[in-house]
């Protein structure tokens, strides 16, 4: 498993990490035993970065990771959590008092005196340019409640605003074969500033696995069912904001591209993860996994050989054909 330094944190993390939204139960039920098995399989495959949030299962994901970490104190892990979605989404809610309250809760959930990395969890746009917000985050570092801070964003413009701040360690952003806008400005700016990039939703909520078709259904408690048009949170979090039917057709084209120009024996999901991981400026890709087999398969993508020019050109052609006109300016 290749490792890279996560921006201004100075910490070395695996090129493929693990996103743990699903361990909170927001993608359908996952038992605690299954969740532990996913964490164990990920670590065995070389993963050293877990990404979570205080609202994933109302803290369930954090607590499961905290219990795992306590049971495996010798495992070198970096845990990135997020805060800010526990209140009404208005800029006035992003205060030092709330930050202390939220980080104290995460510290208890994760069993850590000092959190490795805390990210603002896709807050209102005005928050990214607030001096008071960054002053409050700096205070948490001074108080040793957190070791470093970053932001999670929906839009490239938000990422660029945060990257300009001197103490922002990392930016988490949606980046996959169906969402190419971060390549335009965000990745170059992050590299120039020494800011880490965590790429989330690398499989476009599973579309790029090539396993879904127009007849696939999802559970009532799965956001791929209830948030296709942004009913619960930003539409871009579900299937990267693309219409499901178009996504299925484009995913079939992606699978054909993998078979023609991808690495031998790589699955579409592995090729999709590898494509992101091999982008200059990306620190770590954080796919989710619901079982150990998925976790091991995802981690193995980090060891795939360099993708061919024909493959990378094919990804851009696919995006230009199916998505650029519809979504490029939105995020």
Secondary structure, 3 states (H helix, E strand, C coil): CCEEECHHHCCEEECECEECHHHHCCECCCCHHHHHHHHHHHHHCCCCEEECCCCHHHHHHHHHHHHHHHHCCCCCCEEEEEECCCCCCCHHHCCHHHHHHHHHHHHHHHCCCCECEEEEECCCHHHHHCHHHHHHHHHHHHCCCECCEEEECCCHHHHHHHHCCCCEEEEEEECECCECHHHCCHHHHHHHHCCEEEEECCCCCCHHHCCCCCCCCCCCCEHHHHCCCCCCCCHHHCHHHCCHHHHHHHHHHHHHHHHHHCCCCCCHHHHHHHHHHCCCCCCEECCECCCHHHHHHHHHHHHCCCCCHHHHHHHHHHHHHHCHHHHCCCC
